[in-house]
Amino acid sequence: MTRIDWKNLGFDAYRTRTVVRSCFRNGEWSAPEATEEFSFTFDPFSQVLHYAISCFEGLKAFRHKDGSVALFRPDRNAARMRMTANYLGMPCPDEDMFIRMCEECVKKNLEFLPPYGYGASMYVRPLLIGIHPQMQLVPYPEALFAVMCAPVGSYYGESMKSCAAVIPGNYDRAAPKGSGRYKIGANYAATFMPYKIAHEQGYTELLYLNSSTREYIDEFGSSNFFAIQGNKYITPLSDSVLPSITNLTLQEVAADLGMDVEKRPVRLEELGSFEEAAGCGTAVVITPLSHVDVKPVLEEPFVGKSFRFFPDGEVGPVSRKLYARITSIQNGEAEDIHGWCHFI
Ligand SMILES: Cc1ncc(COP(=O)(O)O)c(C=O)c1O
């Protein structure tokens, strides 16, 4: 019997019991296999190792009060993985197979699914990698699709806290007409070092601008950006940002709450006119910002501009309200009027 401290879960690659996997070879997917073997074997020349032919998804499963278990909007993740796989020229499971394998992974690891009431959930991580050994820079129709999962905690417990973000003037996340809007592993590689430096300086998040003109806000290294101005929920329209399912959901929640939703290019200077600003994504749901510093050179002492929203730790009322609403739908406490919960 596994003993897990449900109250103090972080967001880590927690080792559960079972991985569900399937391979695409000779034009078809193999029957999905649930295995307790936590390793993959493939050729050292595989595309994934040399050319980063790799993409992934992230979604959550929740235990509701009545004991039922629901994945949150898995159809959206299935569609996004398909879009990303097309970009990489990879075969991709269809929506039905994607969701069935996510369900199977959660079912096989049920003992690791946090009980209702801890604010915790099961993070499900589908992964698609190119395993064909080759030197040429061309797609090859062979892939491994695997689904792993890990129990994860609520980032905030009872009290949500705001944190600082930095705009790193000497780093970009995505090129214009590049891969920014796809969930490929390579996009994240470029953020490792700037994240390390930012964390050492006390910033939690990196906020990237559009790389061609640096006039507009794109997104954070690991989440989308949104801001509140009066009764408006504002979020960037950009070809270089990942289409976040949490952001999409928050836009719908904001509209349900009577807010106006604006999806449009957001100028950096507008930060000064927002009452609240935050990141949003599956892992944290909402990361409210206390302030954003603009640093021309991330490694050097701060000489740029600063936009302040709240004292460190304090959170605006609208971010709080949106967070409460989305998490109560995910946990099964509020009515799921849009049919976002996919029961297993
Ligand atoms: C770069 C980036 N943007 C946005 C998001 C948020 O997307 P989602 O809400 O689908 O998790 C993520 C991942 O969570 C991300 O890695």
The ligand as an SDF file (V2000), in Angstrom:
LIG
                    3D

 16 16  0  0  0  0  0  0  0  0999 V2000
    4.6360   27.6180  -22.7310 C   0  0  0  0  0  0  0  0  0  0  0  0
    3.3140   27.2670  -22.1550 C   0  0  0  0  0  0  0  0  0  0  0  0
    2.3000   28.1160  -22.3290 N   0  0  0  0  0  0  0  0  0  0  0  0
    1.0770   27.8540  -21.8180 C   0  0  0  0  0  0  0  0  0  0  0  0
    0.8390   26.7000  -21.1000 C   0  0  0  0  0  0  0  0  0  0  0  0
   -0.5240   26.4590  -20.5420 C   0  0  0  0  0  0  0  0  0  0  0  0
   -1.2220   25.5290  -21.3120 O   0  0  0  0  0  0  0  0  0  0  0  0
   -2.3610   24.6590  -20.6440 P   0  0  0  0  0  0  0  0  0  0  0  0
   -3.3110   25.5970  -20.0220 O   0  0  0  0  0  0  0  0  0  0  0  0
   -2.9660   23.9170  -21.7730 O   0  0  0  0  0  0  0  0  0  0  0  0
   -1.6930   23.7890  -19.6520 O   0  0  0  0  0  0  0  0  0  0  0  0
    1.8680   25.7750  -20.9140 C   0  0  0  0  0  0  0  0  0  0  0  0
    1.7090   24.5170  -20.2120 C   0  0  0  0  0  0  0  0  0  0  0  0
    1.0770   24.2290  -19.3350 O   0  0  0  0  0  0  0  0  0  0  0  0
    3.1260   26.0670  -21.4430 C   0  0  0  0  0  0  0  0  0  0  0  0
    4.1380   25.2290  -21.2580 O   0  0  0  0  0  0  0  0  0  0  0  0
  1  2  1  0
  2  3  1  0
  2 15  2  0
  3  4  2  0
  4  5  1  0
  5  6  1  0
  5 12  2  0
  6  7  1  0
  7  8  1  0
  8  9  2  0
  8 10  1  0
  8 11  1  0
 12 13  1  0
 12 15  1  0
 13 14  2  0
 15 16  1  0
M  END
$$$$
